[in-house]
Amino acid sequence: MAIDPHFERNRDVVDRHEAHDVWGPVDEPETLGIHGTHVAVDFDICIGDGACLEDCPVDVFEWTDSPDHPESEIKADPANESQCIDCMLCVDVCPVDAIDVDPGRSKRTR
């Protein structure tokens, strides 16, 4: 199951993390929601393989801990999503389709 490309319509912002929105539901440790808006990572399906961190030319992603999550205990967090240049490499290399980049969604931080 891939990230919901319409998460902004289907979910609510429930928190902030590293200057980006977290879209619920969140019920730690099993349910962590979607992190980011312009660059969105579904933490519930991210397996933490690191391909996005390795391939991103502008270092949008940073590791963040997710202890006891059933998929992985680290996640690729879009901590620097405002740096995104819309190259889509992260989307292309994610083996579980956990990332969505939409140039139409806001890059701003609140």
Phi, psi and omega in degrees: 000126182271166175302143178287114181291349180248029185301331180296330177273329189264350183226166177246150173288125183243351183193175172235145178214125178048046176069021173225161181285152171241125183260124185282178008280157175230128176211084186297147004268352187280325185241115186245354176077191179255129181255131179097168179234295177297313171249111185246133178238123177278102183295341181284339178244350178298129180260001175066038181279342173088002181300320181293321178296319181291322188266342182293121183285348183237015174056051177293324190261148172224151175289142171223145182284143176220068185304136176068012175286138185295336181273319178189156181265007170223151180227153175274103185268129178282058186298335181240044186299335179293343178278349186303136179251013176061033180283339177071011179300319181298320178296317182294325186266349181292118185289344182241012179055044180272356186241139173227130174242125181232108180302340179279344179273152186300138172264352185290155172249151182269000000 
